[in-house]
Amino acid sequence: MSLFRGNKLAFTLIEISVSLFIIIIVVSLAVANYNTGYSGINLVSGQQSLFQNMKLAQSYALSYRSYNDALPAYWGIYLATSSSNFYFFADVNGNGVYDEGEADPFLGGRDIYLSVDTEISGFNPVTSAISVLFESGTGRMFVYDIGASAFDNNPWAIELKDKRVDLARLIVVEPPTNIDMQNCSCSDASLFCCSFCSAGDSCTIF
């Protein structure tokens, strides 16, 4: 005779609740890790796009690329804070600013959108917008601070950030020639600080 006659094996309500709780936690962690990884890939893609377009603008300047049958003073990239796009443009009048009609795709310019959920979160030094310019003929790089209405050829950091999570990447431009892609961090002393870092973090202030 079985010792288990009359006994029914079943999960109690508490056991079911605990199991569901564990499943929810595991799924939440998996989704969070997926979103973070996805955001990181998008940031790298946006950073590479901006870097490559800066190099292309420099190439256009070095090759005396014309725009609408005229040689522009500069080929450049216009960037504004909190924007998800930037302009690849020909600075025809040499004023350092993107003007309407200077990014015509049929003439060599373009309006370029960053990767999903990526935006230009800001600049260091702080300003509203800048143009990274390359002089026609020499390819020499200049930075025009649109907020100050002046050229400022000190080093600049351009931060690209994910809109949902605290992840960011940098493009560092150092006139007259250097353009570099960099990561940023709040906890690594060998890296520049991201904009969302706190005062006590161990990163390097730009």
CYANA upper distance limits for C-alpha pairs under 8 A (distance plus 0.5 A):
  1 MET  CA      5 ARG  CA      8.35
 11 PHE  CA     15 GLU  CA      6.53
 11 PHE  CA     16 ILE  CA      6.96
 12 THR  CA     16 ILE  CA      6.87
 13 LEU  CA     17 SER  CA      6.61
 14 ILE  CA     18 VAL  CA      6.67
 15 GLU  CA     19 SER  CA      6.64
 16 ILE  CA     20 LEU  CA      6.65
 17 SER  CA     21 PHE  CA      6.62
 18 VAL  CA     22 ILE  CA      6.75
 19 SER  CA     23 ILE  CA      6.73
 20 LEU  CA     24 ILE  CA      6.62
 21 PHE  CA     25 ILE  CA      6.81
 22 ILE  CA     26 VAL  CA      6.74
 23 ILE  CA     27 VAL  CA      6.62
 24 ILE  CA     28 SER  CA      6.51
 25 ILE  CA     29 LEU  CA      6.69
 26 VAL  CA     30 ALA  CA      6.71
 27 VAL  CA     31 VAL  CA      6.64
 28 SER  CA     32 ALA  CA      6.61
 29 LEU  CA     33 ASN  CA      6.60
 30 ALA  CA     34 TYR  CA      6.61
 31 VAL  CA     35 ASN  CA      6.60
 32 ALA  CA     36 THR  CA      6.65
 33 ASN  CA     37 GLY  CA      6.59
 34 TYR  CA     38 TYR  CA      6.51
 35 ASN  CA     39 SER  CA      6.48
 36 THR  CA     40 GLY  CA      6.63
 36 THR  CA    165 VAL  CA      7.90
 37 GLY  CA     41 ILE  CA      6.81
 38 TYR  CA     42 ASN  CA      6.82
 39 SER  CA     43 LEU  CA      6.66
 39 SER  CA    117 ASP  CA      8.09
 39 SER  CA    162 ASP  CA      6.87
 39 SER  CA    165 VAL  CA      8.35
 39 SER  CA    167 LEU  CA      8.06
 40 GLY  CA     44 VAL  CA      6.78
 40 GLY  CA    167 LEU  CA      7.54
 41 ILE  CA     45 SER  CA      6.71
 42 ASN  CA     46 GLY  CA      6.66
 42 ASN  CA    115 SER  CA      5.89
 42 ASN  CA    116 VAL  CA      6.99
 42 ASN  CA    117 ASP  CA      8.25
 42 ASN  CA    118 THR  CA      7.50
 43 LEU  CA     47 GLN  CA      6.55
 43 LEU  CA    115 SER  CA      7.51
 43 LEU  CA    118 THR  CA      6.83
 43 LEU  CA    160 LEU  CA      7.45
 43 LEU  CA    161 LYS  CA      7.47
 43 LEU  CA    162 ASP  CA      7.30
 43 LEU  CA    168 ALA  CA      7.40
 43 LEU  CA    169 ARG  CA      7.10
 44 VAL  CA     48 GLN  CA      6.60
 44 VAL  CA    169 ARG  CA      7.75
 45 SER  CA     49 SER  CA      6.66
 45 SER  CA    115 SER  CA      7.11
 46 GLY  CA     50 LEU  CA      6.77
 46 GLY  CA    114 LEU  CA      5.70
 46 GLY  CA    115 SER  CA      5.88
 46 GLY  CA    118 THR  CA      7.67
 46 GLY  CA    160 LEU  CA      8.14
 47 GLN  CA     51 PHE  CA      6.67
 47 GLN  CA    160 LEU  CA      7.56
 47 GLN  CA    169 ARG  CA      7.28
 47 GLN  CA    170 LEU  CA      7.68
 47 GLN  CA    171 ILE  CA      7.46
 47 GLN  CA    181 MET  CA      7.62
 48 GLN  CA     52 GLN  CA      6.44
 48 GLN  CA    181 MET  CA      8.26
 49 SER  CA     53 ASN  CA      6.63
 49 SER  CA    114 LEU  CA      8.13
 50 LEU  CA     54 MET  CA      6.74
 51 PHE  CA     55 LYS  CA      6.88
 51 PHE  CA    171 ILE  CA      7.58
 51 PHE  CA    179 ILE  CA      8.02
 51 PHE  CA    180 ASP  CA      8.19
 51 PHE  CA    181 MET  CA      7.63
 52 GLN  CA     56 LEU  CA      6.64
 53 ASN  CA     57 ALA  CA      6.61
 53 ASN  CA     77 ILE  CA      8.26
 53 ASN  CA     88 PHE  CA      7.81
 54 MET  CA     58 GLN  CA      6.81
 54 MET  CA     76 GLY  CA      7.68
 54 MET  CA     77 ILE  CA      7.10
 54 MET  CA    132 VAL  CA      8.27
 55 LYS  CA     59 SER  CA      6.70
 56 LEU  CA     60 TYR  CA      6.69
 57 ALA  CA     61 ALA  CA      6.77
 57 ALA  CA     75 TRP  CA      5.86
 57 ALA  CA     76 GLY  CA      6.16
 57 ALA  CA     77 ILE  CA      7.96
 57 ALA  CA     88 PHE  CA      7.88
 57 ALA  CA    133 LEU  CA      8.49
 57 ALA  CA    134 PHE  CA      7.27
 58 GLN  CA     62 LEU  CA      6.69
 58 GLN  CA     75 TRP  CA      7.44
 58 GLN  CA     76 GLY  CA      8.20
 58 GLN  CA    134 PHE  CA      5.93
 58 GLN  CA    135 GLU  CA      8.41
 58 GLN  CA    139 GLY  CA      5.87
 58 GLN  CA    140 ARG  CA      8.39
 58 GLN  CA    141 MET  CA      8.35
 59 SER  CA     63 SER  CA      6.67
 59 SER  CA    139 GLY  CA      7.73
 60 TYR  CA     64 TYR  CA      6.83
 60 TYR  CA     65 ARG  CA      5.57
 60 TYR  CA     75 TRP  CA      7.25
 60 TYR  CA    136 SER  CA      8.17
 61 ALA  CA     65 ARG  CA      6.58
 61 ALA  CA     74 TYR  CA      7.10
 61 ALA  CA     75 TRP  CA      6.26
 61 ALA  CA    134 PHE  CA      6.46
 61 ALA  CA    135 GLU  CA      6.36
 61 ALA  CA    136 SER  CA      4.60
 61 ALA  CA    137 GLY  CA      6.18
 61 ALA  CA    138 THR  CA      7.52
 61 ALA  CA    139 GLY  CA      5.72
 62 LEU  CA    135 GLU  CA      8.30
 62 LEU  CA    136 SER  CA      6.49
 62 LEU  CA    137 GLY  CA      5.33
 62 LEU  CA    138 THR  CA      6.17
 62 LEU  CA    139 GLY  CA      5.36
 63 SER  CA    136 SER  CA      8.21
 63 SER  CA    137 GLY  CA      7.14
 64 TYR  CA     71 LEU  CA      7.37
 64 TYR  CA    136 SER  CA      6.19
 64 TYR  CA    137 GLY  CA      5.96
 65 ARG  CA     71 LEU  CA      7.27
 65 ARG  CA    136 SER  CA      8.21
 66 SER  CA     70 ALA  CA      5.70
 66 SER  CA     71 LEU  CA      5.01
 66 SER  CA     72 PRO  CA      7.07
 67 TYR  CA     71 LEU  CA      6.61
 67 TYR  CA     72 PRO  CA      7.06
 67 TYR  CA     90 ALA  CA      7.21
 67 TYR  CA     92 VAL  CA      8.19
 67 TYR  CA    107 LEU  CA      6.27
 67 TYR  CA    108 GLY  CA      7.42
 68 ASN  CA    107 LEU  CA      6.64
 70 ALA  CA     92 VAL  CA      8.17
 71 LEU  CA     92 VAL  CA      7.68
 71 LEU  CA    136 SER  CA      7.95
 72 PRO  CA     90 ALA  CA      6.37
 72 PRO  CA     91 ASP  CA      6.04
 72 PRO  CA     92 VAL  CA      4.63
 72 PRO  CA     93 ASN  CA      7.44
 72 PRO  CA     94 GLY  CA      7.68
 72 PRO  CA    136 SER  CA      7.26
 73 ALA  CA     90 ALA  CA      8.29
 73 ALA  CA     91 ASP  CA      6.38
 73 ALA  CA     92 VAL  CA      6.25
 73 ALA  CA     93 ASN  CA      7.17
 73 ALA  CA     94 GLY  CA      5.51
 73 ALA  CA    135 GLU  CA      6.59
 73 ALA  CA    136 SER  CA      6.26
 74 TYR  CA     90 ALA  CA      6.60
 74 TYR  CA     91 ASP  CA      5.58
 74 TYR  CA     92 VAL  CA      7.57
 74 TYR  CA     94 GLY  CA      7.10
 74 TYR  CA    133 LEU  CA      6.29
 74 TYR  CA    134 PHE  CA      5.64
 74 TYR  CA    135 GLU  CA      5.00
 74 TYR  CA    136 SER  CA      5.78
 75 TRP  CA     88 PHE  CA      8.19
 75 TRP  CA     89 PHE  CA      6.46
 75 TRP  CA     90 ALA  CA      5.08
 75 TRP  CA     91 ASP  CA      6.39
 75 TRP  CA    133 LEU  CA      6.34
 75 TRP  CA    134 PHE  CA      5.81
 75 TRP  CA    135 GLU  CA      7.22
 75 TRP  CA    136 SER  CA      7.41
 76 GLY  CA     88 PHE  CA      6.43
 76 GLY  CA     89 PHE  CA      5.94
 76 GLY  CA     90 ALA  CA      6.78
 76 GLY  CA     91 ASP  CA      7.45
 76 GLY  CA    131 SER  CA      7.02
 76 GLY  CA    132 VAL  CA      5.94
 76 GLY  CA    133 LEU  CA      4.70
 76 GLY  CA    134 PHE  CA      6.38
 77 ILE  CA     86 PHE  CA      7.36
 77 ILE  CA     87 TYR  CA      6.05
 77 ILE  CA     88 PHE  CA      5.26
 77 ILE  CA     89 PHE  CA      6.69
 77 ILE  CA    131 SER  CA      5.99
 77 ILE  CA    132 VAL  CA      5.70
 77 ILE  CA    133 LEU  CA      7.04
 78 TYR  CA     86 PHE  CA      6.24
 78 TYR  CA     87 TYR  CA      5.54
 78 TYR  CA     88 PHE  CA      7.16
 78 TYR  CA     89 PHE  CA      7.91
 78 TYR  CA     97 VAL  CA      7.87
 78 TYR  CA     98 TYR  CA      6.76
 78 TYR  CA    129 ALA  CA      8.00
 78 TYR  CA    130 ILE  CA      6.54
 78 TYR  CA    131 SER  CA      4.91
 78 TYR  CA    132 VAL  CA      7.08
 79 LEU  CA     83 SER  CA      8.15
 79 LEU  CA     85 ASN  CA      8.11
 79 LEU  CA     86 PHE  CA      5.63
 79 LEU  CA     87 TYR  CA      7.40
 79 LEU  CA    120 ILE  CA      8.04
 79 LEU  CA    129 ALA  CA      6.09
 79 LEU  CA    130 ILE  CA      6.06
 79 LEU  CA    131 SER  CA      6.76
 80 ALA  CA     86 PHE  CA      7.88
 80 ALA  CA    120 ILE  CA      7.41
 80 ALA  CA    122 GLY  CA      8.27
 80 ALA  CA    128 SER  CA      6.55
 80 ALA  CA    129 ALA  CA      4.65
 80 ALA  CA    130 ILE  CA      7.11
 81 THR  CA    120 ILE  CA      5.97
 81 THR  CA    121 SER  CA      6.05
 81 THR  CA    122 GLY  CA      5.54
 81 THR  CA    123 PHE  CA      8.01
 81 THR  CA    128 SER  CA      6.11
 81 THR  CA    129 ALA  CA      6.51
 82 SER  CA    119 GLU  CA      6.46
 82 SER  CA    120 ILE  CA      5.81
 82 SER  CA    121 SER  CA      5.65
 82 SER  CA    122 GLY  CA      7.51
 83 SER  CA    119 GLU  CA      5.98
 83 SER  CA    120 ILE  CA      5.90
 83 SER  CA    121 SER  CA      8.00
 84 SER  CA    113 TYR  CA      6.47
 84 SER  CA    114 LEU  CA      6.10
 84 SER  CA    118 THR  CA      6.83
 84 SER  CA    119 GLU  CA      4.90
 84 SER  CA    120 ILE  CA      6.73
 85 ASN  CA    111 ASP  CA      7.43
 85 ASN  CA    112 ILE  CA      5.92
 85 ASN  CA    113 TYR  CA      4.64
 85 ASN  CA    114 LEU  CA      6.07
 85 ASN  CA    119 GLU  CA      7.93
 85 ASN  CA    120 ILE  CA      8.35
 86 PHE  CA    111 ASP  CA      6.56
 86 PHE  CA    112 ILE  CA      5.92
 86 PHE  CA    113 TYR  CA      7.07
 86 PHE  CA    114 LEU  CA      8.42
 87 TYR  CA     98 TYR  CA      8.16
 87 TYR  CA    103 ALA  CA      7.11
 87 TYR  CA    109 GLY  CA      8.10
 87 TYR  CA    110 ARG  CA      6.51
 87 TYR  CA    111 ASP  CA      5.20
 87 TYR  CA    112 ILE  CA      6.60
 88 PHE  CA    103 ALA  CA      6.60
 88 PHE  CA    109 GLY  CA      5.75
 88 PHE  CA    110 ARG  CA      5.68
 88 PHE  CA    111 ASP  CA      6.82
 88 PHE  CA    112 ILE  CA      7.82
 89 PHE  CA     98 TYR  CA      7.24
 89 PHE  CA    102 GLU  CA      5.81
 89 PHE  CA    103 ALA  CA      4.97
 89 PHE  CA    104 ASP  CA      8.32
 89 PHE  CA    108 GLY  CA      8.24
 89 PHE  CA    109 GLY  CA      5.35
 89 PHE  CA    110 ARG  CA      7.22
 90 ALA  CA     98 TYR  CA      8.44
 90 ALA  CA    102 GLU  CA      5.85
 90 ALA  CA    103 ALA  CA      7.07
 90 ALA  CA    109 GLY  CA      7.20
 91 ASP  CA     95 ASN  CA      7.52
 91 ASP  CA     96 GLY  CA      7.01
 91 ASP  CA     97 VAL  CA      7.52
 91 ASP  CA     98 TYR  CA      7.17
 91 ASP  CA     99 ASP  CA      8.34
 91 ASP  CA    102 GLU  CA      7.11
 92 VAL  CA    102 GLU  CA      7.64
 96 GLY  CA    131 SER  CA      7.00
 96 GLY  CA    133 LEU  CA      7.84
 96 GLY  CA    144 TYR  CA      6.33
 97 VAL  CA    131 SER  CA      7.00
 97 VAL  CA    144 TYR  CA      8.16
 97 VAL  CA    146 ILE  CA      7.59
 98 TYR  CA    102 GLU  CA      7.09
 98 TYR  CA    131 SER  CA      8.20
102 GLU  CA    109 GLY  CA      7.28
103 ALA  CA    107 LEU  CA      8.19
103 ALA  CA    108 GLY  CA      7.68
103 ALA  CA    109 GLY  CA      4.41
103 ALA  CA    110 ARG  CA      5.46
103 ALA  CA    111 ASP  CA      7.25
104 ASP  CA    108 GLY  CA      6.98
104 ASP  CA    109 GLY  CA      5.37
104 ASP  CA    110 ARG  CA      6.48
105 PRO  CA    109 GLY  CA      5.16
105 PRO  CA    110 ARG  CA      5.34
105 PRO  CA    111 ASP  CA      8.43
114 LEU  CA    118 THR  CA      6.59
114 LEU  CA    119 GLU  CA      7.42
117 ASP  CA    162 ASP  CA      6.09
117 ASP  CA    163 LYS  CA      5.83
117 ASP  CA    164 ARG  CA      7.69
118 THR  CA    160 LEU  CA      7.04
118 THR  CA    161 LYS  CA      6.12
118 THR  CA    162 ASP  CA      5.18
118 THR  CA    163 LYS  CA      6.52
119 GLU  CA    160 LEU  CA      6.06
119 GLU  CA    161 LYS  CA      6.09
119 GLU  CA    162 ASP  CA      7.05
119 GLU  CA    163 LYS  CA      7.34
120 ILE  CA    158 ILE  CA      7.85
120 ILE  CA    159 GLU  CA      6.43
120 ILE  CA    160 LEU  CA      5.14
120 ILE  CA    161 LYS  CA      6.95
121 SER  CA    159 GLU  CA      6.17
121 SER  CA    160 LEU  CA      6.13
121 SER  CA    161 LYS  CA      6.26
122 GLY  CA    126 VAL  CA      7.49
122 GLY  CA    127 THR  CA      8.05
122 GLY  CA    128 SER  CA      8.13
122 GLY  CA    158 ILE  CA      6.80
122 GLY  CA    159 GLU  CA      6.05
122 GLY  CA    160 LEU  CA      8.06
122 GLY  CA    195 SER  CA      8.45
123 PHE  CA    127 THR  CA      6.78
123 PHE  CA    128 SER  CA      8.38
123 PHE  CA    129 ALA  CA      8.44
123 PHE  CA    156 TRP  CA      7.53
123 PHE  CA    157 ALA  CA      6.14
123 PHE  CA    158 ILE  CA      5.32
123 PHE  CA    159 GLU  CA      6.65
124 ASN  CA    156 TRP  CA      6.19
124 ASN  CA    157 ALA  CA      5.55
124 ASN  CA    158 ILE  CA      7.23
124 ASN  CA    206 PHE  CA      7.73
125 PRO  CA    156 TRP  CA      6.94
125 PRO  CA    157 ALA  CA      7.90
127 THR  CA    145 ASP  CA      7.61
127 THR  CA    146 ILE  CA      8.10
127 THR  CA    147 GLY  CA      6.00
127 THR  CA    148 ALA  CA      8.14
128 SER  CA    146 ILE  CA      7.49
128 SER  CA    147 GLY  CA      5.88
129 ALA  CA    145 ASP  CA      7.07
129 ALA  CA    146 ILE  CA      5.90
129 ALA  CA    147 GLY  CA      6.67
130 ILE  CA    143 VAL  CA      7.30
130 ILE  CA    144 TYR  CA      6.05
130 ILE  CA    145 ASP  CA      5.28
130 ILE  CA    146 ILE  CA      5.76
130 ILE  CA    147 GLY  CA      8.10
131 SER  CA    143 VAL  CA      6.25
131 SER  CA    144 TYR  CA      5.62
131 SER  CA    145 ASP  CA      7.34
131 SER  CA    146 ILE  CA      7.80
132 VAL  CA    141 MET  CA      7.53
132 VAL  CA    142 PHE  CA      6.52
132 VAL  CA    143 VAL  CA      5.24
132 VAL  CA    144 TYR  CA      7.09
133 LEU  CA    141 MET  CA      6.01
133 LEU  CA    142 PHE  CA      5.54
133 LEU  CA    143 VAL  CA      6.52
133 LEU  CA    144 TYR  CA      7.99
134 PHE  CA    138 THR  CA      8.38
134 PHE  CA    139 GLY  CA      5.49
134 PHE  CA    140 ARG  CA      5.81
134 PHE  CA    141 MET  CA      5.04
134 PHE  CA    142 PHE  CA      6.83
135 GLU  CA    139 GLY  CA      5.42
135 GLU  CA    140 ARG  CA      5.77
135 GLU  CA    141 MET  CA      7.03
135 GLU  CA    142 PHE  CA      8.28
140 ARG  CA    175 PRO  CA      8.20
140 ARG  CA    176 PRO  CA      5.98
140 ARG  CA    177 THR  CA      6.89
141 MET  CA    175 PRO  CA      5.81
141 MET  CA    176 PRO  CA      5.09
141 MET  CA    177 THR  CA      6.32
142 PHE  CA    151 PHE  CA      7.68
142 PHE  CA    152 ASP  CA      8.10
142 PHE  CA    153 ASN  CA      6.43
142 PHE  CA    175 PRO  CA      6.35
142 PHE  CA    176 PRO  CA      6.86
143 VAL  CA    151 PHE  CA      6.28
143 VAL  CA    152 ASP  CA      6.17
143 VAL  CA    153 ASN  CA      6.01
143 VAL  CA    175 PRO  CA      7.85
144 TYR  CA    149 SER  CA      7.76
144 TYR  CA    150 ALA  CA      6.29
144 TYR  CA    151 PHE  CA      4.73
144 TYR  CA    152 ASP  CA      6.44
144 TYR  CA    153 ASN  CA      8.30
145 ASP  CA    149 SER  CA      6.28
145 ASP  CA    150 ALA  CA      5.94
145 ASP  CA    151 PHE  CA      6.28
145 ASP  CA    152 ASP  CA      6.70
146 ILE  CA    150 ALA  CA      7.20
153 ASN  CA    174 GLU  CA      7.90
153 ASN  CA    175 PRO  CA      6.18
153 ASN  CA    176 PRO  CA      8.10
154 ASN  CA    174 GLU  CA      7.09
154 ASN  CA    175 PRO  CA      7.33
155 PRO  CA    172 VAL  CA      7.60
155 PRO  CA    173 VAL  CA      6.23
155 PRO  CA    174 GLU  CA      4.88
155 PRO  CA    175 PRO  CA      7.19
156 TRP  CA    172 VAL  CA      6.20
156 TRP  CA    173 VAL  CA      5.83
156 TRP  CA    174 GLU  CA      7.01
157 ALA  CA    170 LEU  CA      6.78
157 ALA  CA    171 ILE  CA      6.28
157 ALA  CA    172 VAL  CA      4.96
157 ALA  CA    173 VAL  CA      6.99
157 ALA  CA    206 PHE  CA      8.31
158 ILE  CA    170 LEU  CA      6.00
158 ILE  CA    171 ILE  CA      5.59
158 ILE  CA    172 VAL  CA      6.77
159 GLU  CA    168 ALA  CA      7.11
159 GLU  CA    169 ARG  CA      6.32
159 GLU  CA    170 LEU  CA      5.16
159 GLU  CA    171 ILE  CA      7.12
159 GLU  CA    194 CYS  CA      8.24
159 GLU  CA    195 SER  CA      8.38
160 LEU  CA    168 ALA  CA      5.99
160 LEU  CA    169 ARG  CA      5.80
160 LEU  CA    170 LEU  CA      6.68
161 LYS  CA    166 ASP  CA      7.84
161 LYS  CA    167 LEU  CA      6.35
161 LYS  CA    168 ALA  CA      4.71
161 LYS  CA    169 ARG  CA      7.03
162 ASP  CA    166 ASP  CA      7.16
162 ASP  CA    167 LEU  CA      6.20
162 ASP  CA    168 ALA  CA      6.83
166 ASP  CA    196 PHE  CA      7.57
168 ALA  CA    183 ASN  CA      7.69
168 ALA  CA    184 CYS  CA      6.92
168 ALA  CA    194 CYS  CA      7.08
169 ARG  CA    181 MET  CA      8.28
169 ARG  CA    182 GLN  CA      6.76
169 ARG  CA    183 ASN  CA      5.35
169 ARG  CA    184 CYS  CA      6.29
169 ARG  CA    194 CYS  CA      8.45
170 LEU  CA    181 MET  CA      6.45
170 LEU  CA    182 GLN  CA      5.54
170 LEU  CA    183 ASN  CA      6.34
170 LEU  CA    184 CYS  CA      7.11
171 ILE  CA    179 ILE  CA      7.58
171 ILE  CA    180 ASP  CA      6.22
171 ILE  CA    181 MET  CA      5.25
171 ILE  CA    182 GLN  CA      6.65
172 VAL  CA    179 ILE  CA      6.33
172 VAL  CA    180 ASP  CA      5.65
172 VAL  CA    181 MET  CA      6.88
172 VAL  CA    182 GLN  CA      7.65
173 VAL  CA    178 ASN  CA      6.33
173 VAL  CA    179 ILE  CA      5.06
173 VAL  CA    180 ASP  CA      6.94
174 GLU  CA    178 ASN  CA      5.48
174 GLU  CA    179 ILE  CA      6.83
183 ASN  CA    191 LEU  CA      7.45
183 ASN  CA    192 PHE  CA      8.15
184 CYS  CA    191 LEU  CA      6.07
184 CYS  CA    192 PHE  CA      5.65
184 CYS  CA    193 CYS  CA      5.97
184 CYS  CA    194 CYS  CA      5.71
185 SER  CA    191 LEU  CA      6.48
185 SER  CA    192 PHE  CA      6.83
185 SER  CA    193 CYS  CA      5.69
185 SER  CA    194 CYS  CA      6.11
185 SER  CA    197 CYS  CA      8.24
185 SER  CA    203 CYS  CA      6.71
186 CYS  CA    193 CYS  CA      5.95
186 CYS  CA    194 CYS  CA      6.87
186 CYS  CA    197 CYS  CA      5.77
186 CYS  CA    198 SER  CA      8.04
186 CYS  CA    201 ASP  CA      6.00
186 CYS  CA    202 SER  CA      6.79
186 CYS  CA    203 CYS  CA      5.65
187 SER  CA    201 ASP  CA      6.44
187 SER  CA    202 SER  CA      5.59
187 SER  CA    203 CYS  CA      5.94
188 ASP  CA    202 SER  CA      6.63
188 ASP  CA    203 CYS  CA      5.55
188 ASP  CA    204 THR  CA      8.38
189 ALA  CA    202 SER  CA      5.76
189 ALA  CA    203 CYS  CA      4.63
189 ALA  CA    204 THR  CA      6.01
190 SER  CA    203 CYS  CA      7.21
190 SER  CA    204 THR  CA      7.13
191 LEU  CA    203 CYS  CA      6.31
191 LEU  CA    204 THR  CA      6.30
192 PHE  CA    203 CYS  CA      6.23
192 PHE  CA    204 THR  CA      5.07
192 PHE  CA    205 ILE  CA      6.22
192 PHE  CA    206 PHE  CA      6.27
193 CYS  CA    197 CYS  CA      6.80
193 CYS  CA    203 CYS  CA      5.55
193 CYS  CA    204 THR  CA      6.08
193 CYS  CA    205 ILE  CA      6.08
193 CYS  CA    206 PHE  CA      7.45
197 CYS  CA    201 ASP  CA      7.04
